Amino acid sequence: MQGLLRVSDAIDRVNTFFGRVAAYFVLAAALISAGNAMMRYAFDYSSNAFLEIQWYLFAGIVMLGAANTLRRNEHVRVDLVYMAISERKRLWVDTFGIILFLFPFTIFLAWLSWPIALRALQTGEMSSSAGGLLRWPVRMVICLGFALVALQGLSELIKRIAGLRGVVAFSTDYEKPQQ
């Protein structure tokens, strides 16, 4: 179990890194948005590339930040029943949820998005807008994002099982995220 917990810790570190990247994307998107507005109103100049890079950054924020959000236990959940049950039952609910819902969904979407991203890279797919950007980076981010969430799901599953086995003290309290 200790070996699996080390794997879980490594996955957590990877997704913490990508969460930080996503946070910097927020700053970049805000700066580009402000710069684009200033250029448009002050100099009557605009480019579709400015708009598209913002869209790409938004995709990066969501797709690269999702796994870190799961790691921090800050994702949206319907907790009408969840908060009324014991900690051990929450661990079981999370375990089954990861296996039955998270894994199939994220693995399937990563699998579906990979050929599209690869084709965009191989063909040098460009936006059809004048001044548009290459499409493969954003398509790769989508694929990477789903793969990172699946990996984080594995990390969370390892931690839940360790908690159920009494190997580690694990809290499912979403107001006190695991760091």
Secondary structure, 3 states (H helix, E strand, C coil): CHHHHHHHHHHHHHHHHHHHHHHHHHHHHHHHHHHHHHHHHHHCCCCHHHHHHHHHHHHHHHHHHHHHHHHCCCCCCCCCCHHHCCHHHHHHHHHHHHHHHHHHHHHHHHHHHHHHHHHHHHHCCECCCCCCCECHHHHHHHHHHHHHHHHHHHHHHHHHHHHHCCCCCCCCCCCCCCC
